[in-house]
Amino acid sequence: MFRRFTITFTATLGTLFFATLLSMSAAQTDAPSDSPPPCEYLDIQTPYTGYDEWHKSLLDTVFKLPADYAPNDLVSIAEAGLPGNYNVRAIIIDDLRAFAAAARERGHPVAVQSAYRSYSYQERTFNYWVRVRNSEERARLSSARPGHSEHQLGTAIDLRSEGGPAAWDLEDWAATPAGAWAVKNSWRYGFVLSYPKGTRDTVCYIYEPWHYRYMGRELAAEIHNSGLTLREWLWLQQPDTFRAQF
């Protein structure tokens, strides 16, 4: 009787232990990842595609917007006191105006080189860089495929020094007075540098000291203080069920 009880008890413990291991394994599998996935060239729709979700839309080499994503509140950057035939979403105008005015006041005026781009516009842009680089593989390092560009959100801008060449024609625009001021102060006006130096494996694109995405002053300060890149921070804002798949 005692021997049968011992065997039964031991078997029960073994079953419970095995069940616990399976439960722990499942929990680990279903746990959301805190790190964004590797920078592969995939075409997975980003979870947040609503026009009011612009501050959570994650776009990179993996995730993209629908081809028909086109904000209906686009306005000219002239409303921010900046020259050029470029449009941005109306929600960024006030802070863009303040950012440009502050740069000018400090003696480092900036200009916009590129802003909103539709899916089809980005398609032409990407194909242009493929021709220039003579390689799609090399073009992908610095140019987003259509649907994958933050410019399609209408809240991303490429900057340059006022009166100067395109920032990408310089060795490092951040080494210029205007570029250095922008890198140091952009977050104070709601703009975050999407692709900082030395982060290519994390953010999926080469260093672009001219490419800024508007996040609003509160979130920009939070991202700045977190020490995370924009892609890392955005990844943590995605639904847990979505992150658990990667």
C-alpha positions as CSV (number, residue, x, y, z in Angstrom):
1,M,0.0,0.0,0.0
2,F,2.7,2.5,1.0
3,R,4.8,1.5,-2.1
4,R,1.7,2.0,-4.4
5,F,1.1,5.5,-2.8
6,T,4.8,6.4,-3.3
7,I,4.6,5.4,-7.0
8,T,1.4,7.3,-7.5
9,F,2.6,10.3,-5.7
10,T,5.9,10.4,-7.6
11,A,4.0,10.0,-10.9
12,T,1.7,12.8,-10.0
13,L,4.7,15.1,-9.2
14,G,6.2,14.2,-12.5
15,T,3.0,15.0,-14.3
16,L,2.7,18.4,-12.5
17,F,6.4,19.2,-13.2
18,F,6.0,18.4,-16.9
19,A,2.8,20.4,-17.1
20,T,4.5,23.3,-15.4
21,L,7.4,23.2,-17.9
22,L,4.9,23.2,-20.8
23,S,3.1,26.2,-19.2
24,M,6.3,28.1,-18.7
25,S,7.4,27.4,-22.3
26,A,4.1,28.6,-23.6
27,A,4.2,31.7,-21.5
28,Q,7.7,32.4,-22.8
29,T,6.6,31.9,-26.4
30,D,3.6,34.2,-26.0
31,A,5.5,36.9,-24.1
32,P,5.8,40.1,-26.2
33,S,9.3,40.9,-27.4
34,D,10.8,44.1,-26.0
35,S,13.2,44.4,-28.9
36,P,12.1,45.2,-32.5
37,P,12.5,42.4,-35.0
38,P,15.6,42.2,-37.2
39,C,15.8,44.6,-40.2
40,E,14.6,42.2,-42.8
41,Y,12.8,43.3,-46.0
42,L,9.3,42.2,-45.4
43,D,5.9,43.7,-46.1
44,I,3.8,43.4,-42.9
45,Q,1.2,46.0,-42.3
46,T,1.8,48.1,-39.3
47,P,-0.9,47.7,-36.6
48,Y,-1.7,51.4,-36.3
49,T,-2.9,52.8,-39.6
50,G,-5.5,55.3,-38.4
51,Y,-4.9,59.0,-39.2
52,D,-5.2,59.7,-35.4
53,E,-2.6,57.0,-34.7
54,W,0.3,58.8,-36.5
55,H,2.3,58.9,-33.3
56,K,2.2,55.1,-32.9
57,S,2.6,54.0,-36.6
58,L,5.8,51.9,-36.8
59,L,7.4,52.0,-40.2
60,D,10.7,50.4,-41.2
61,T,12.0,47.8,-43.6
62,V,9.6,45.3,-42.0
63,F,6.4,47.2,-41.4
64,K,4.5,49.4,-43.9
65,L,1.3,51.5,-44.4
66,P,-1.4,50.7,-46.9
67,A,-0.9,52.1,-50.3
68,D,-3.9,54.3,-50.0
69,Y,-2.9,56.0,-46.8
70,A,-3.0,59.7,-47.5
71,P,-3.9,62.2,-44.7
72,N,-6.6,64.7,-45.6
73,D,-5.3,67.6,-43.5
74,L,-2.1,68.4,-45.5
75,V,-1.1,72.0,-45.6
76,S,1.8,73.9,-47.1
77,I,5.0,74.5,-45.0
78,A,4.5,78.1,-45.9
79,E,2.1,78.2,-42.9
80,A,5.1,77.6,-40.8
81,G,7.0,80.4,-42.4
82,L,9.2,78.2,-44.5
83,P,9.7,78.4,-48.3
84,G,9.3,75.4,-50.6
85,N,6.5,73.5,-52.3
86,Y,6.1,70.9,-49.6
87,N,3.2,69.7,-47.5
88,V,2.8,68.4,-44.0
89,R,-0.1,67.5,-41.7
90,A,-1.7,70.5,-40.1
91,I,-1.1,69.0,-36.7
92,I,2.7,69.7,-36.9
93,I,2.5,73.3,-38.2
94,D,2.6,75.2,-34.9
95,D,5.6,73.3,-33.6
96,L,7.4,73.4,-37.0
97,R,6.9,77.2,-37.0
98,A,8.3,77.4,-33.5
99,F,11.2,75.1,-34.4
100,A,12.1,77.1,-37.6
101,A,11.8,80.4,-35.7
102,A,14.1,79.3,-32.9
103,A,16.7,78.0,-35.4
104,R,16.7,81.4,-37.2
105,E,16.8,83.3,-33.9
106,R,20.0,81.3,-32.9
107,G,21.5,82.2,-36.3
108,H,21.1,78.7,-37.7
109,P,18.2,78.9,-40.1
110,V,16.9,75.6,-41.6
111,A,14.9,74.8,-44.7
112,V,12.8,71.8,-45.7
113,Q,14.1,69.6,-48.4
114,S,11.3,67.0,-48.4
115,A,8.1,66.4,-46.5
116,Y,4.9,64.4,-47.2
117,R,5.3,61.8,-49.9
118,S,2.4,59.6,-51.2
119,Y,2.9,55.9,-51.8
120,S,3.4,56.6,-55.6
121,Y,5.8,59.4,-54.9
122,Q,7.9,57.2,-52.7
123,E,7.8,54.5,-55.4
124,R,9.4,57.0,-57.8
125,T,11.8,58.2,-55.2
126,F,13.0,54.6,-54.4
127,N,13.3,53.8,-58.1
128,Y,15.4,56.9,-58.6
129,W,17.9,55.9,-55.8
130,V,18.0,52.4,-57.3
131,R,19.2,54.0,-60.6
132,V,21.7,56.3,-58.8
133,R,23.1,53.5,-56.6
134,N,23.0,51.1,-59.5
135,S,21.7,48.5,-57.1
136,E,18.4,47.9,-55.2
137,E,20.4,46.4,-52.3
138,R,22.4,49.6,-51.9
139,A,19.3,51.8,-52.4
140,R,17.5,50.1,-49.5
141,L,20.2,51.2,-47.1
142,S,19.1,54.9,-47.3
143,S,15.7,54.9,-49.2
144,A,12.5,53.3,-48.0
145,R,10.5,51.1,-50.3
146,P,7.0,52.5,-51.0
147,G,4.7,52.0,-48.1
148,H,7.6,51.8,-45.7
149,S,8.5,55.5,-45.6
150,E,7.7,57.8,-42.6
151,H,7.2,60.6,-45.1
152,Q,3.9,58.9,-46.1
153,L,2.6,59.8,-42.6
154,G,2.9,63.5,-43.4
155,T,4.7,64.1,-40.1
156,A,8.3,63.5,-41.3
157,I,10.6,66.1,-42.8
158,D,14.0,66.2,-44.3
159,L,16.0,69.4,-43.4
160,R,18.9,71.3,-44.8
161,S,20.6,74.6,-43.9
162,E,18.8,77.5,-45.4
163,G,20.6,78.4,-48.7
164,G,22.6,75.3,-48.5
165,P,22.7,72.1,-50.6
166,A,20.7,69.0,-49.8
167,A,21.9,67.6,-46.5
168,W,22.7,64.2,-48.0
169,D,25.2,65.8,-50.3
170,L,27.3,66.7,-47.3
171,E,29.6,64.4,-45.4
172,D,27.6,65.0,-42.2
173,W,25.0,67.7,-42.0
174,A,25.0,67.4,-38.2
175,A,28.5,68.9,-38.3
176,T,27.2,72.2,-39.7
177,P,25.9,74.9,-37.4
178,A,22.2,74.4,-38.4
179,G,22.5,70.6,-38.4
180,A,24.2,70.5,-35.0
181,W,21.6,72.8,-33.5
182,A,18.8,70.6,-34.9
183,V,20.2,67.4,-33.5
184,K,20.6,69.0,-30.0
185,N,17.2,70.9,-29.9
186,S,14.7,69.3,-32.2
187,W,13.0,67.2,-29.4
188,R,12.2,70.4,-27.6
189,Y,9.8,71.2,-30.4
190,G,8.4,67.7,-30.9
191,F,10.8,66.4,-33.5
192,V,12.8,63.2,-33.2
193,L,15.8,62.1,-35.3
194,S,14.7,58.8,-36.8
195,Y,18.1,57.4,-37.8
196,P,20.9,58.5,-35.5
197,K,24.6,57.8,-36.1
198,G,25.7,54.2,-35.3
199,T,22.3,52.7,-35.0
200,R,21.8,51.1,-38.5
201,D,21.3,47.6,-37.2
202,T,18.6,48.9,-34.8
203,V,16.8,51.4,-37.0
204,C,17.3,49.6,-40.3
205,Y,18.7,52.6,-42.3
206,I,22.0,54.4,-42.5
207,Y,22.7,57.6,-40.5
208,E,20.5,60.4,-41.7
209,P,21.0,63.6,-39.6
210,W,18.4,65.4,-41.7
211,H,15.4,63.1,-41.2
212,Y,13.1,64.1,-38.4
213,R,9.7,62.7,-37.4
214,Y,7.2,64.8,-35.5
215,M,6.0,63.1,-32.3
216,G,4.7,66.1,-30.3
217,R,6.6,67.8,-27.6
218,E,5.5,65.5,-24.7
219,L,6.4,62.2,-26.5
220,A,9.5,63.7,-28.0
221,A,10.7,64.6,-24.5
222,E,9.9,61.1,-23.3
223,I,11.8,59.5,-26.2
224,H,14.7,61.8,-25.7
225,N,14.9,61.0,-22.0
226,S,14.5,57.2,-22.6
227,G,17.7,56.9,-24.4
228,L,16.0,54.6,-27.0
229,T,15.9,55.1,-30.7
230,L,12.6,56.1,-32.2
231,R,12.1,52.6,-33.6
232,E,12.8,50.9,-30.3
233,W,10.4,53.3,-28.5
234,L,7.7,52.8,-31.1
235,W,8.1,49.0,-30.9
236,L,7.1,49.1,-27.2
237,Q,3.9,51.0,-28.1
238,Q,2.7,48.2,-30.4
239,P,0.0,45.8,-29.1
240,D,1.4,43.0,-26.9
241,T,-0.4,40.4,-29.1
242,F,1.4,41.8,-32.1
243,R,4.8,41.9,-30.5
244,A,4.5,38.4,-29.3
245,Q,4.5,37.2,-32.9
246,F,8.2,38.3,-33.3
